[in-house]
Amino acid sequence: MASFVRTAKTTFLDGQFPVLKDVSFEITKNQNWAVVGAVGSGRTTFLKCLLGSYTPSPATSFKYPFLSGTDKSHWQTIQFLDFQTSGLQRAAYYSERYHSYRDEREDTTLQRWLSDAYRGPEEKALEKVRHAASITRLESLLDSSLINLSNGQSRRAMLAVKLLLEPKMLLLDEPYSGLDVASRSIVSDLLGSMSDASSPKIVLSLRQQDEIPDFVTHIVELKNHEITYQGTRDKYKPFYNPIVSSKPQLEEATPPKIGGPIVEMNNLNCTYWGRNVLQNINWTIKEGERWYLSGSNGSGKTTLLAFALGDHPKLFATDIRFFGKFVGPGTGISIFDIQENVGHCSPEIHTHFPKEFTCREALLSAWSTTFTIPKETESRSKTISKILDELNIRKFENTPLSQLPIGMQRFILFCRAIIKSPRLLVLDEPFQGVDTEYMHLAHKWLNKNLLPSQAMVIISHYEEEIPACVNASACIHQGKLRVNT
Ligand SMILES: Nc1ncnc2c1ncn2[C@@H]1O[C@H](COP(=O)(O)OP(=O)(O)OP(=O)(O)O)[C@@H](O)[C@H]1O
């Protein structure tokens, strides 16, 4: 078979503006390519050049040889998936997914969503949908409502939809972020076998710290929208300094002071449609404790944190105390009081956050309990200024989030979570898509600046994303919480 894509000294233009210059590149049948680089290096742009989203100059320098002699266009045969804007039905507001009742007319199950995406002969639809769900390990969730899927399950669902479209080439932007270790290896094996058989040919983008999957044979490395390496994997030497990529240690850390309980859960249960997602959970988060909460995709981490944040609709039927008080009128604590004292970031918040906010407005919105921009007082302004400098985001101060790479948007939402020094800081996969340099800046900041009494819970599927200041850990498995002491 002829090669998939060939460019010869091509400049790709977005209108008049060159997004990548002088690219000579080819993907042949027996090659599996990964595009590697930091956030903002041009990885997504590179994939979009292959997709045909930009104008090649000279026009004749860019070809899809695999299409010659067919009546298909590249739009019909190449799919791009960035796991962000791919049309997965989301909740109207971010805690809506925790409700167990939903209007059936409004609701879409995974099965219905996959069937709607399928374009082939109707009599084959069921078989194809089941196959796509099975290879992405979603069979048992076919009857689930889309908005109830966990973050990792949603990402696999988006992949299933693209596979149903049976593309010849599939461009995947960071396919492994948010997946647990087992899913990463399953998805990697799946992508490898499909790419080897050119069914479809896979090109994926990876952050510089991501492990390069075994099936990848060739690498393009980008820095500031320029190619810094292109060739076989065995000759590739990453440009970044390995010393920079080791995790910051607790050098200047202020030691935590373990104090009274912030959240106390007693015998907490959560059942959806007869399935016990959380069972008899007893967990106390005390002042000064910094927890690492682990568990595979769909194990219930985000659901458990929804309780800890006072966000879960079953809160009132649960034995849970915040700062020593039950939620309720009179001597109880209000949801507003809880929210005033927590800082939170998560992939769900990122999905719902208004991307038209500038970085400064996003930080200021930390002083509002909704996604709105409150008044800027002198002291808020001072705190914002400090964070902009300490976390090296001053240069993005007046840039709307929509104009920043996804990883940088996530990083800014991390900064929004920490900015008020909340009594409880909940970081649910804060570094998904964030590159090493910024993640380490965040680690250093947490190690050094968390107040001794501040409590923190962090979730991640990557060990290297857990800062050194963590001093406690717990794991959810089959609905039970195992606390490691
Ligand atoms: N409202 C709901 N109705 C039915 N099932 C639900 C609902 N909310 C969550 N679930 C299911 O509960 C399980 C736990 O979801 P949760 O988001 O807490 O997992 P997680 O551990 O955070 O996963 P991930 O690592 O993928 O983010 C999942 O299987 C999810 O599909």
The ligand as a Tripos MOL2 file, in Angstrom:
@<TRIPOS>MOLECULE
LIG
   31    33     1     0     0
SMALL
NO_CHARGES

@<TRIPOS>ATOM
      1 N1        -25.6950    9.0540   38.8740 N.pl3     1 LIG1
      2 C1        -25.1740    7.8870   38.5790 C.ar      1 LIG1
      3 N2        -25.9590    6.8620   38.1820 N.ar      1 LIG1
      4 C2        -25.4260    5.6570   37.8870 C.ar      1 LIG1
      5 N3        -24.1060    5.3530   37.9510 N.ar      1 LIG1
      6 C3        -23.2750    6.3390   38.3330 C.ar      1 LIG1
      7 C4        -23.7390    7.6420   38.6440 C.ar      1 LIG1
      8 N4        -22.6720    8.4070   38.9760 N.ar      1 LIG1
      9 C5        -21.5830    7.6020   38.8750 C.ar      1 LIG1
     10 N5        -21.9450    6.3730   38.4820 N.ar      1 LIG1
     11 C6        -21.0400    5.1990   38.2940 C.3       1 LIG1
     12 O1        -20.3290    5.0620   39.5050 O.3       1 LIG1
     13 C7        -18.9950    4.6010   39.2480 C.3       1 LIG1
     14 C8        -17.9920    5.5220   39.9370 C.3       1 LIG1
     15 O2        -17.8410    6.7350   39.2180 O.3       1 LIG1
     16 P1        -16.7140    7.7890   39.5960 P.3       1 LIG1
     17 O3        -16.7780    8.9230   38.6440 O.co2     1 LIG1
     18 O4        -16.8140    8.1130   41.0380 O.co2     1 LIG1
     19 O5        -15.3770    6.9400   39.3270 O.3       1 LIG1
     20 P2        -13.8370    7.3760   39.4240 P.3       1 LIG1
     21 O6        -13.1730    6.4420   40.3560 O.co2     1 LIG1
     22 O7        -13.7330    8.8340   39.7540 O.co2     1 LIG1
     23 O8        -13.3460    7.0860   37.9290 O.3       1 LIG1
     24 P3        -12.2360    7.7940   36.9610 P.3       1 LIG1
     25 O9        -10.8980    7.3700   37.4610 O.co2     1 LIG1
     26 O10       -12.5290    7.2000   35.6250 O.co2     1 LIG1
     27 O11       -12.4720    9.2790   37.0030 O.co2     1 LIG1
     28 C9        -18.8480    4.5490   37.7360 C.3       1 LIG1
     29 O12       -19.0010    3.2240   37.3040 O.3       1 LIG1
     30 C10       -19.9870    5.4190   37.2160 C.3       1 LIG1
     31 O13       -20.4190    4.9750   35.9400 O.3       1 LIG1
@<TRIPOS>BOND
     1     1     2 1
     2     2     3 ar
     3     2     7 ar
     4     3     4 ar
     5     4     5 ar
     6     5     6 ar
     7     6     7 ar
     8     6    10 ar
     9     7     8 ar
    10     8     9 ar
    11     9    10 ar
    12    10    11 1
    13    11    12 1
    14    11    30 1
    15    12    13 1
    16    13    14 1
    17    13    28 1
    18    14    15 1
    19    15    16 1
    20    16    17 2
    21    16    18 1
    22    16    19 1
    23    19    20 1
    24    20    21 2
    25    20    22 1
    26    20    23 1
    27    23    24 1
    28    24    25 2
    29    24    26 1
    30    24    27 1
    31    28    29 1
    32    28    30 1
    33    30    31 1
@<TRIPOS>SUBSTRUCTURE
     1 LIG1         1 GROUP 0 **** ****
